[in-house]
């Protein structure tokens, strides 16, 4: 039985926060959790949480917006710093996963 790489394997570490934002907006729990490595350390708005908390916050009227930041990469480890700070690691499948993430949310704005 072959194990196919995750759907996000074709994306680099600099794109992970955009994928997190997309998954939050789509309410995609499986897609969101697949972006985080096993045992990932996640803080949202300064509190240590489970990554799925992003979806609960979205339901409560808050949103996560990726800001692009700057990514520095060395082999299979990448650091992205901007409004958010993350560390990602490339797995054996070639997919990048967030292993440390310090994220912030903001109130969702309604478009008139």
Number of C-alpha atoms within 10 A of each C-alpha: 3 4 6 8 13 14 11 17 17 12 13 15 26 21 16 22 24 16 17 24 18 17 19 24 16 13 17 14 15 10 18 20 17 18 25 23 17 11 10 18 18 21 18 19 13 10 11 13 14 15 21 15 16 26 20 14 17 19 13 11 13 16 21 23 19 20 13 16 15 12 16 12 14 8 7 13 17 20 20 22 16 13 14 19 18 23 22 26 22 19 14 9 11 16 20 29 25 27 19 19 22 18 21 19 17 13 12 13 9 6 4 3
